[in-house]
Amino acid sequence: MTIPLMPQATAVWLVENTSLSFQQVGDFCGLHVLEVQGIADEEVASGIKGKNPITSGELTLENIQECEQDNKKSLILAKSITTVSSKKKKSPRYTPLSRRQDRPNAISWVLKFHPEMSDGQISKLIGTTKSTISQIRERTHWNISNVSPKDPVMLGLCKQNDLATAIAKARRTTRWKEMQQNSEMNKDSSSGSGIKYGLVRKEDHVEKLESNLENENINNLFENIANSKET
C-alpha cells in the first residue's frame, strides 16, 4: 500500500483542517483508526507539526472535498511530481589499510615522472588528499625520510588503464604545453652558456686512469736514467 511521505504529520494536518472520518485518514496514512483518534485527542503525535499534503502534491483539494461529502470514498494519493534518481552516486574507492601506507610513495612517483598531472588528478587516481600531495612535493611530510618513488600500479593503488588515461588527459592541457616550452627554454640557456652537463662515462674514467699511470711510469723511467748517470 502506498502512503504519503510523512504519514503521522499528514494525519495531524488532515485531522486539524478537514472533516474527514478517522477511517478515511487512517486508510490514507496507513494508520490504525485508534491511532488517528489519539491524534485528534492529542494523545498521539502531540509534538508533530502537521504537513499539508496539498502543497506537497500528495492530495488534491477536490479529492478531499469529495471525501468530506461522502465518507465511503477514499483519499487517493496523487502521483508525485518529484522523481528520485535511481542512479547511485559513485562512492569513493576503498583502499585497504595495508596499502594506505604506500600512498606517499605512489605520490612521490607521480610527481617525479609525471609532473604534468594536477593535484586533483593525483588525488582521484591514488585516493589521497591534496594536502598530502603538497606535503610530499614540499618535503614537509612527517615520514618524508622513508618516502621513495614507487609505481602506484605495482603497489595496487590504481589500474594501468586509469593511470594511462590520467596521463593522456593531463597532456592535453595548457599546463603540459607550458611545461614543454619552459623545458625547451632551459635547454637553450644551458647550451648557450658554454657549460656542458652530463653523466661521466665509465670508459672516460678508465682512459683517464690509464693515461695517468702511463705518465707516472714514464716519469719513473726518466728518474731512474738520471740516477744511473749520476752514479
Backbone bond lengths (Angstrom), bond angles and torsions (degrees), N, CA, C in turn:
res aa  C-N    CA-C-N  psi(-1)  N-CA   C-N-CA  omega(-1)  CA-C   N-CA-C  phi
1 M - - - 1.458 - - 1.529 109.19 -
2 T 1.339 115.34 134.48 1.463 120.83 179.95 1.517 109.59 -89.15
3 I 1.301 115.25 128.47 1.468 120.90 -179.53 1.521 109.18 -125.12
4 P 1.315 118.91 162.13 1.466 120.67 179.18 1.517 111.71 -63.84
5 L 1.332 114.47 166.45 1.461 120.79 -174.78 1.527 112.53 -62.63
6 M 1.338 117.05 -42.58 1.466 121.68 179.46 1.530 107.47 -122.41
7 P 1.335 117.30 86.43 1.476 120.84 -171.13 1.525 114.47 -61.99
8 Q 1.318 118.41 -45.27 1.462 119.99 -178.23 1.524 111.69 -67.16
9 A 1.350 116.33 -43.37 1.464 119.72 179.01 1.521 110.78 -64.38
10 T 1.325 116.53 -36.61 1.476 120.52 177.62 1.523 110.30 -67.13
11 A 1.333 116.17 -41.49 1.463 120.10 178.64 1.523 111.12 -63.05
12 V 1.331 117.54 -39.28 1.471 121.41 177.61 1.520 109.92 -59.45
13 W 1.318 117.61 -44.72 1.464 121.32 -178.77 1.528 110.88 -66.42
14 L 1.330 118.00 -42.27 1.464 121.33 -178.45 1.536 111.16 -66.45
15 V 1.315 116.17 -38.42 1.470 119.46 178.92 1.524 110.31 -66.86
16 E 1.343 116.62 -39.26 1.463 120.46 -176.14 1.526 113.17 -79.47
17 N 1.317 118.49 -26.33 1.464 120.48 -169.98 1.527 114.88 -118.68
18 T 1.319 118.43 -0.90 1.468 119.90 179.59 1.519 109.42 -134.89
19 S 1.330 114.67 170.72 1.476 121.24 176.73 1.521 111.21 -107.19
20 L 1.321 116.31 25.94 1.466 120.96 178.31 1.518 110.24 -66.14
21 S 1.322 115.83 153.18 1.467 119.95 178.16 1.517 109.83 -75.85
22 F 1.335 115.12 159.95 1.453 119.43 179.10 1.526 111.05 -61.59
23 Q 1.327 115.96 -33.85 1.460 120.20 -179.21 1.528 110.66 -66.65
24 Q 1.325 116.38 -42.44 1.465 120.29 179.36 1.539 110.96 -63.35
25 V 1.337 115.44 -45.32 1.471 119.61 179.10 1.525 110.54 -63.96
26 G 1.339 116.37 -42.82 1.458 120.60 -179.13 1.516 112.04 -64.52
27 D 1.342 117.15 -41.93 1.464 120.31 179.22 1.522 111.52 -64.05
28 F 1.323 116.30 -39.16 1.466 119.65 -177.79 1.528 111.61 -72.40
29 C 1.319 116.96 -38.73 1.477 121.19 -176.03 1.513 113.66 -93.67
30 G 1.337 117.20 -2.47 1.460 119.67 179.93 1.512 112.49 72.26
31 L 1.334 117.56 31.91 1.459 122.83 -179.46 1.518 110.79 -115.17
32 H 1.327 115.57 156.29 1.459 120.07 175.93 1.525 108.86 -73.82
33 V 1.336 115.14 151.80 1.464 120.02 -179.36 1.525 111.06 -58.45
34 L 1.329 116.68 -40.80 1.459 120.28 -179.65 1.533 111.48 -64.53
35 E 1.335 116.40 -32.79 1.461 119.87 177.75 1.522 110.48 -68.27
36 V 1.344 116.40 -39.19 1.460 120.39 177.18 1.532 110.01 -65.83
37 Q 1.340 115.51 -39.94 1.466 119.23 176.77 1.525 111.05 -63.35
38 G 1.332 116.95 -37.52 1.462 120.97 176.66 1.524 111.60 -64.26
39 I 1.335 116.44 -34.54 1.475 120.28 175.79 1.523 109.60 -65.17
40 A 1.348 116.13 -42.16 1.467 119.76 179.69 1.520 111.32 -65.61
41 D 1.322 116.61 -33.42 1.467 120.68 179.61 1.529 111.71 -87.16
42 E 1.338 116.92 4.15 1.465 123.63 -179.72 1.521 112.33 60.11
43 E 1.329 115.34 30.01 1.457 120.78 175.37 1.531 111.31 -97.70
44 V 1.309 115.53 -18.97 1.463 121.87 -179.41 1.531 108.18 -125.51
45 A 1.339 116.26 140.63 1.472 122.58 176.38 1.525 111.81 55.91
46 S 1.318 115.86 39.99 1.470 119.33 -177.62 1.524 112.23 -69.19
47 G 1.311 117.87 -25.41 1.462 120.60 -178.68 1.513 113.65 -96.79
48 I 1.337 117.28 5.06 1.468 120.48 -177.03 1.522 109.91 -94.46
49 K 1.335 115.00 132.04 1.458 120.50 177.88 1.520 109.66 -83.96
50 G 1.331 115.78 136.52 1.462 120.10 -177.32 1.519 113.08 -64.99
51 K 1.327 115.53 144.21 1.464 121.84 178.87 1.518 109.60 -114.55
52 N 1.320 115.95 124.76 1.465 121.95 -176.62 1.528 109.67 -76.60
53 P 1.336 118.48 112.33 1.466 120.27 -179.32 1.525 112.86 -74.56
54 I 1.331 116.73 -14.76 1.472 119.05 179.34 1.524 109.90 -75.30
55 T 1.333 116.80 -47.14 1.465 120.19 179.77 1.529 112.15 -68.23
56 S 1.323 116.35 -26.31 1.468 119.08 178.52 1.519 112.46 -84.14
57 G 1.342 116.56 -4.50 1.463 120.59 177.77 1.509 114.58 80.66
58 E 1.350 117.71 15.43 1.466 120.32 -178.87 1.529 112.64 -92.62
59 L 1.327 116.40 -19.68 1.470 121.86 177.93 1.525 109.37 -139.92
60 T 1.313 114.60 155.37 1.471 119.23 173.85 1.523 108.86 -108.47
61 L 1.318 115.81 151.16 1.458 120.73 179.14 1.521 110.90 -62.82
62 E 1.313 117.41 -36.65 1.463 121.71 179.67 1.524 111.07 -62.53
63 N 1.332 116.58 -42.38 1.464 120.74 179.98 1.528 111.02 -65.19
64 I 1.329 117.24 -38.67 1.467 121.01 178.38 1.520 110.31 -65.28
65 Q 1.332 117.23 -43.70 1.464 121.10 -179.37 1.526 111.53 -64.69
66 E 1.323 117.28 -39.35 1.468 120.84 177.74 1.527 111.07 -62.50
67 C 1.341 116.18 -42.86 1.466 120.68 -178.70 1.534 111.31 -71.48
68 E 1.318 117.38 -28.88 1.459 120.11 175.93 1.523 111.00 -67.64
69 Q 1.323 116.51 -34.78 1.468 120.59 179.77 1.522 112.24 -78.85
70 D 1.326 116.65 -26.81 1.464 120.46 -179.81 1.524 108.16 -135.49
71 N 1.354 116.86 106.95 1.463 120.06 -175.71 1.529 113.11 -74.62
72 K 1.347 116.55 -0.61 1.464 119.58 176.61 1.534 111.12 -87.74
73 K 1.315 115.72 -14.85 1.461 119.52 178.36 1.527 110.29 -82.25
74 S 1.306 115.01 156.36 1.476 120.38 -177.41 1.521 110.45 -113.72
75 L 1.296 114.33 146.58 1.458 119.94 174.54 1.528 109.67 -69.25
76 I 1.314 116.09 141.51 1.468 121.37 -177.76 1.522 108.80 -115.00
77 L 1.298 114.85 123.41 1.471 120.18 178.60 1.522 109.26 -70.59
78 A 1.322 115.57 119.13 1.461 120.41 179.72 1.516 110.00 -70.51
79 K 1.321 115.80 152.56 1.458 121.28 178.67 1.513 108.97 -68.18
80 S 1.298 116.90 125.01 1.461 120.82 -176.65 1.518 110.34 -69.50
81 I 1.330 114.85 136.51 1.454 120.22 178.30 1.520 110.39 -75.84
82 T 1.316 116.05 -29.20 1.459 121.01 -177.99 1.514 110.13 -71.78
83 T 1.307 116.50 126.24 1.456 121.77 178.87 1.512 109.41 -105.87
84 V 1.305 115.35 134.23 1.460 121.20 -179.95 1.512 108.35 -98.66
85 S 1.301 116.94 122.80 1.458 120.96 -178.30 1.520 110.19 -67.89
86 S 1.328 115.17 133.00 1.463 120.33 179.10 1.526 111.90 -85.88
87 K 1.329 115.71 -8.88 1.450 119.89 -179.80 1.518 110.13 -74.85
88 K 1.283 115.80 121.13 1.451 120.44 -178.94 1.522 110.18 -79.72
89 K 1.317 114.29 139.97 1.451 119.64 176.97 1.518 109.33 -70.32
90 K 1.313 113.96 133.35 1.455 118.78 -178.26 1.517 110.13 -67.82
91 S 1.306 114.96 120.22 1.459 119.51 -178.99 1.525 109.61 -79.95
92 P 1.330 117.11 151.36 1.465 119.21 179.37 1.516 111.69 -61.71
93 R 1.340 114.70 144.22 1.460 119.58 -177.09 1.520 110.40 -64.27
94 Y 1.328 115.56 133.46 1.461 120.48 179.91 1.516 109.50 -84.83
95 T 1.302 116.12 129.94 1.456 121.83 177.21 1.521 109.10 -109.53
96 P 1.339 117.79 123.22 1.473 119.84 179.89 1.520 111.04 -56.37
97 L 1.321 114.72 149.13 1.460 121.05 -177.58 1.522 112.06 -59.52
98 S 1.338 116.68 -33.92 1.460 120.42 -178.03 1.525 112.44 -68.10
99 R 1.341 116.99 -21.01 1.463 120.49 -177.49 1.524 112.74 -101.11
100 R 1.323 117.23 -11.87 1.464 119.22 -177.00 1.522 112.14 -63.99
101 Q 1.335 116.60 -29.93 1.459 119.55 -179.54 1.520 111.61 -70.69
102 D 1.351 117.27 -13.58 1.461 120.92 179.17 1.527 112.41 -88.50
103 R 1.320 117.44 -6.13 1.462 119.68 -178.07 1.528 113.10 -59.24
104 P 1.353 119.62 -46.44 1.474 118.57 178.05 1.522 113.25 -56.90
105 N 1.340 117.27 -38.36 1.462 120.71 177.99 1.528 111.23 -63.97
106 A 1.335 115.72 -40.56 1.462 120.12 179.33 1.524 110.89 -67.74
107 I 1.333 116.61 -40.06 1.470 120.84 178.03 1.524 109.92 -61.90
108 S 1.325 116.27 -44.52 1.462 121.10 179.66 1.521 111.17 -60.25
109 W 1.336 117.19 -38.24 1.470 121.95 179.55 1.517 111.04 -65.57
110 V 1.326 116.68 -45.27 1.469 120.73 -179.21 1.529 110.79 -65.71
111 L 1.335 116.73 -42.78 1.459 120.12 -179.91 1.531 111.25 -63.89
112 K 1.326 116.42 -32.33 1.469 120.26 -177.72 1.519 112.12 -79.13
113 F 1.327 117.79 -44.46 1.452 121.15 -172.33 1.531 114.15 -99.96
114 H 1.318 117.14 -18.19 1.462 120.41 179.79 1.522 110.57 -138.18
115 P 1.326 116.90 65.43 1.477 120.11 -179.12 1.528 112.81 -66.86
116 E 1.342 116.37 -11.81 1.466 118.40 178.91 1.524 112.89 -70.69
117 M 1.335 117.57 -16.93 1.458 121.10 -179.59 1.530 110.23 -76.84
118 S 1.318 116.14 136.01 1.465 121.16 179.77 1.527 110.20 -78.44
119 D 1.325 115.37 165.94 1.463 120.02 179.14 1.525 110.93 -62.59
120 G 1.329 116.10 -35.39 1.465 119.45 178.94 1.522 112.12 -64.36
121 Q 1.338 116.69 -39.98 1.462 120.44 178.36 1.524 111.16 -66.74
122 I 1.323 116.32 -43.43 1.465 120.11 179.36 1.523 110.45 -63.10
123 S 1.327 115.48 -42.04 1.463 120.55 -179.39 1.522 110.92 -61.62
124 K 1.321 116.59 -42.55 1.462 121.03 -179.44 1.518 111.40 -71.33
125 L 1.329 116.84 -37.66 1.461 121.01 -176.39 1.518 112.23 -69.84
126 I 1.336 116.71 -45.86 1.464 121.09 -174.12 1.524 112.22 -94.13
127 G 1.339 116.57 -20.49 1.458 119.99 -178.29 1.508 112.06 81.61
128 T 1.334 116.18 48.57 1.455 121.19 -178.94 1.521 109.36 -129.53
129 T 1.321 116.96 -173.80 1.454 121.58 -178.60 1.522 110.00 -107.45
130 K 1.331 115.36 157.36 1.463 120.44 -179.93 1.530 111.34 -66.80
131 S 1.324 116.92 -31.64 1.467 119.69 179.09 1.526 110.89 -65.11
132 T 1.332 117.19 -38.89 1.473 120.27 177.52 1.518 110.57 -64.80
133 I 1.333 116.65 -39.64 1.469 120.80 178.88 1.526 110.07 -62.58
134 S 1.325 116.62 -42.93 1.473 120.74 178.61 1.522 111.14 -63.28
135 Q 1.326 116.93 -38.75 1.461 120.32 179.50 1.529 111.57 -65.74
136 I 1.330 116.37 -38.32 1.462 119.57 178.14 1.528 109.81 -69.15
137 R 1.320 117.28 -41.82 1.465 120.90 -179.54 1.529 111.41 -64.44
138 E 1.324 116.69 -41.88 1.464 121.54 -178.04 1.529 112.51 -88.58
139 R 1.355 115.60 -0.37 1.470 121.96 178.56 1.526 111.90 58.53
140 T 1.330 115.60 40.81 1.463 121.09 176.74 1.527 111.11 -111.54
141 H 1.330 116.45 7.38 1.467 120.36 -179.96 1.530 109.89 -66.13
142 W 1.328 116.61 144.72 1.466 120.61 -174.95 1.525 112.35 -62.45
143 N 1.337 117.22 -24.24 1.465 120.31 -177.38 1.527 111.03 -117.33
144 I 1.337 116.57 29.94 1.462 120.41 -173.29 1.519 112.62 -62.57
145 S 1.321 117.59 -27.41 1.467 120.07 -179.39 1.523 112.22 -66.64
146 N 1.314 117.31 -22.67 1.463 121.44 -179.74 1.527 112.77 -104.54
147 V 1.321 117.34 5.52 1.461 121.21 -178.79 1.517 109.53 -87.01
148 S 1.330 116.07 128.89 1.461 121.75 177.01 1.525 108.39 -137.13
149 P 1.336 118.71 140.56 1.474 121.15 -177.04 1.520 112.13 -61.06
150 K 1.325 115.28 127.52 1.467 121.46 177.45 1.520 108.85 -140.63
151 D 1.321 115.29 139.07 1.464 121.76 -177.78 1.526 110.22 -60.51
152 P 1.353 118.29 123.37 1.472 119.85 -179.60 1.517 113.52 -64.07
153 V 1.344 116.50 -25.21 1.468 119.08 177.38 1.518 110.20 -69.33
154 M 1.333 116.48 -43.02 1.464 120.72 178.69 1.524 111.29 -66.69
155 L 1.333 116.05 -29.05 1.463 119.72 178.53 1.525 112.35 -80.74
156 G 1.322 116.78 -9.59 1.464 120.53 179.39 1.517 113.93 80.24
157 L 1.340 117.26 19.35 1.460 120.72 -179.14 1.526 112.29 -88.95
158 C 1.321 117.19 -16.51 1.471 120.87 176.86 1.515 108.54 -158.04
159 K 1.326 115.95 170.22 1.453 121.41 178.48 1.520 110.02 -95.91
160 Q 1.331 115.22 156.27 1.456 120.25 -179.25 1.523 111.38 -61.60
161 N 1.327 117.03 -38.72 1.466 120.69 179.35 1.526 111.00 -63.72
162 D 1.335 116.28 -40.95 1.462 119.98 179.56 1.524 110.97 -64.76
163 L 1.328 116.34 -39.98 1.461 120.13 179.09 1.519 111.00 -65.86
164 A 1.331 116.28 -43.97 1.466 120.17 179.89 1.526 111.22 -63.79
165 T 1.319 116.47 -39.65 1.464 120.54 179.18 1.522 111.07 -64.83
166 A 1.335 116.32 -41.88 1.465 120.86 179.89 1.527 111.19 -64.91
167 I 1.332 116.54 -39.76 1.472 120.13 179.32 1.522 110.65 -66.59
168 A 1.336 116.03 -44.22 1.470 120.24 179.50 1.521 111.08 -61.86
169 K 1.304 116.24 -40.10 1.468 120.36 178.37 1.523 111.28 -65.79
170 A 1.330 116.45 -40.35 1.467 120.52 -179.82 1.521 111.42 -66.04
171 R 1.333 117.18 -32.20 1.461 120.36 -177.30 1.525 113.03 -83.15
172 R 1.312 116.27 1.56 1.465 120.33 173.23 1.528 111.59 -98.38
173 T 1.311 117.06 -0.01 1.453 121.17 -176.65 1.531 111.15 -93.51
174 T 1.335 115.60 163.10 1.466 120.90 177.45 1.525 111.05 -67.86
175 R 1.325 116.80 -24.49 1.470 121.67 177.95 1.524 110.49 -58.78
176 W 1.336 117.10 -43.44 1.458 121.99 -178.97 1.525 110.87 -67.90
177 K 1.332 117.12 -39.76 1.462 120.91 179.22 1.528 110.99 -64.78
178 E 1.312 116.57 -40.48 1.464 120.20 178.24 1.524 111.04 -65.45
179 M 1.330 116.76 -38.66 1.462 119.94 178.57 1.526 110.91 -64.71
180 Q 1.340 116.93 -38.51 1.463 120.07 178.24 1.524 111.02 -66.02
181 Q 1.330 117.38 -42.17 1.461 121.22 178.78 1.525 111.04 -62.50
182 N 1.321 117.44 -43.36 1.469 121.03 178.48 1.519 111.27 -63.77
183 S 1.341 115.62 -36.46 1.466 119.55 179.10 1.519 110.89 -65.33
184 E 1.342 116.84 -41.81 1.462 120.68 178.79 1.526 110.88 -64.90
185 M 1.324 116.33 -39.75 1.466 119.92 179.18 1.524 111.03 -64.45
186 N 1.323 117.05 -39.29 1.468 120.84 178.88 1.534 111.26 -65.46
187 K 1.339 116.05 -36.36 1.459 119.76 178.41 1.519 111.22 -65.58
188 D 1.334 115.76 -43.43 1.457 120.49 -179.26 1.525 111.23 -64.05
189 S 1.343 116.57 -42.33 1.459 120.14 -178.64 1.523 111.73 -67.69
190 S 1.316 116.94 -36.40 1.472 119.68 -179.66 1.518 111.31 -71.98
191 S 1.356 118.34 -36.02 1.459 120.82 179.49 1.513 111.24 -72.85
192 G 1.320 118.44 -31.31 1.462 121.43 -178.98 1.508 113.42 -77.84
193 S 1.273 119.38 -14.48 1.464 121.99 -176.98 1.513 112.86 -80.03
194 G 1.353 116.89 -11.07 1.458 120.31 179.15 1.509 112.75 84.34
195 I 1.311 119.55 0.14 1.464 123.06 179.44 1.523 107.90 -107.39
196 K 1.287 117.04 126.91 1.450 122.01 -179.30 1.512 109.70 -105.55
197 Y 1.315 113.53 132.48 1.460 119.35 178.46 1.524 108.32 -113.01
198 G 1.297 116.26 144.48 1.449 119.37 178.18 1.505 110.14 178.11
199 L 1.316 115.33 176.54 1.447 120.87 179.41 1.522 109.62 -82.70
200 V 1.308 116.83 145.10 1.465 122.18 176.64 1.505 108.17 -83.46
201 R 1.332 115.38 125.20 1.461 118.56 179.84 1.523 110.58 -76.92
202 K 1.307 115.47 151.13 1.466 120.52 177.79 1.522 110.46 -64.71
203 E 1.368 117.02 -36.49 1.457 121.29 -179.20 1.522 110.98 -63.12
204 D 1.358 116.32 -39.49 1.463 119.42 178.90 1.525 111.40 -62.55
205 H 1.320 115.42 -39.99 1.460 119.91 -179.69 1.524 110.52 -65.95
206 V 1.342 118.24 -41.40 1.463 122.10 -179.71 1.514 110.79 -66.17
207 E 1.369 116.10 -43.11 1.457 119.66 179.92 1.520 111.29 -62.21
208 K 1.339 116.13 -41.20 1.461 120.24 179.69 1.529 110.38 -64.37
209 L 1.354 115.94 -41.39 1.461 120.09 -179.97 1.520 111.13 -64.57
210 E 1.347 117.96 -42.09 1.462 121.80 179.08 1.526 111.17 -65.09
211 S 1.350 115.35 -38.20 1.469 119.01 178.90 1.523 110.87 -63.88
212 N 1.331 116.05 -41.97 1.473 120.08 179.07 1.523 111.25 -63.12
213 L 1.346 116.11 -40.51 1.465 119.88 179.62 1.520 110.78 -66.05
214 E 1.330 115.62 -39.19 1.468 119.77 -179.53 1.528 110.42 -64.84
215 N 1.334 115.90 -44.30 1.472 119.09 178.38 1.524 111.58 -63.36
216 E 1.329 116.13 -37.64 1.455 119.94 179.81 1.518 110.82 -66.22
217 N 1.346 117.83 -38.39 1.464 121.45 179.03 1.530 111.19 -66.21
218 I 1.342 116.53 -39.39 1.468 120.06 179.19 1.516 110.63 -65.10
219 N 1.342 116.29 -42.10 1.471 120.42 179.13 1.523 111.04 -62.05
220 N 1.324 115.83 -41.08 1.477 119.84 178.50 1.522 111.47 -63.94
221 L 1.362 115.53 -36.67 1.458 120.34 -179.62 1.526 110.32 -64.64
222 F 1.357 116.01 -45.39 1.454 119.71 179.40 1.529 111.28 -63.52
223 E 1.316 117.05 -37.69 1.462 120.17 179.15 1.519 111.31 -64.96
224 N 1.335 116.25 -39.19 1.480 120.24 179.21 1.530 111.37 -65.14
225 I 1.375 114.43 -40.02 1.471 118.65 -179.97 1.524 110.20 -65.26
226 A 1.332 115.73 -41.68 1.462 120.81 -178.99 1.538 110.23 -64.58
227 N 1.290 116.11 -40.08 1.468 120.70 -179.19 1.534 111.39 -66.96
228 S 1.343 116.33 -37.50 1.475 120.76 -179.43 1.515 111.17 -67.06
229 K 1.381 116.61 -36.00 1.445 119.83 179.59 1.526 110.99 -69.05
230 E 1.305 117.50 -36.44 1.463 120.98 -179.98 1.521 111.41 -66.43
231 T 1.319 116.09 -37.60 1.458 120.07 179.98 1.512 109.92 -74.58
